[in-house]
Amino acid sequence: MQRPNQKGFRTAQGPSPQGIRTKKYQLDKNMYTRMALVKVWRRDWWYALIPLVLLLLPAVFSFSWWWVVAAVVVTLLFVLLRSAQVMGVTQMEQGNPLFEKMTYEIDNRQILMKRNEREGMALNWDMIGKAQAETDAYLLWLKPASDAQLPTGWKGWVARNFETPIFIHLPFRIFNSSNDIKLMESILRRKSLLPTNATTQASGNTVK
């Protein structure tokens, strides 16, 4: 996964005159964990069925409670390990920038994540895989790492099939005006990250 990292902070380029500058915001680690786990298990729930089915198959031909117990235990272990992998992002130094208090400066070129006026990190729009307009926020999901960026062999297979979703959470309340929210939605549509013909609840929100 292409992730913001601690070493990526540098002197930031200024925003476009037609860009958006948000209020300072810090993503809560518990909120990230909940949202990331929901996304992972909506997509990967069927993986948990593999050890369950494989270990229950012998019980079909020669029933034993040992097979049932083993199937349940291994399945639970898989669920716990996969969930721990997702939650581990909040503990890794590489993921720290996601949970720092920052200002976002957004325009057609990039998203600047700024600690202060001198330090920041730029995310190009081609690093964003998709966007969602929720009832109270925009979610920008980063693209997974490309095959060339992944290790070879079984480690690459694991990284490809069990990648951890990384996202930027932008609540409407951190925008300074309803016009900024509309501009944000317009940028996302121009970047083909939101459907151009879909109606969202974002346009009707007012900033308090």
Sequence and secondary structure as in RCSB ss.txt:
>XXXX:A:sequence
MQRPNQKGFRTAQGPSPQGIRTKKYQLDKNMYTRMALVKVWRRDWWYALIPLVLLLLPAVFSFSWWWVVAAVVVT
LLFVLLRSAQVMGVTQMEQGNPLFEKMTYEIDNRQILMKRNEREGMALNWDMIGKAQAETDAYLLWLKPASDAQL
PTGWKGWVARNFETPIFIHLPFRIFNSSNDIKLMESILRRKSLLPTNATTQASGNTVK
>XXXX:A:secstr
     GGG B      TT EE   B   HHHHHHHHHHHHHHHHGGGGHHHHHHHHHHHHHS  HHHHHHHHHHH
HHHHHHHHHHHHGGGTSGGGGGGGS BEEEE SSEEEEESSSS EEEEEGGGEEEEEE SSEEEEEE    GGGS
 SHHHHHHHHHS    EEEEEGGGSSSHHHHHHHHHHHHHTTSS TT   SGGG    
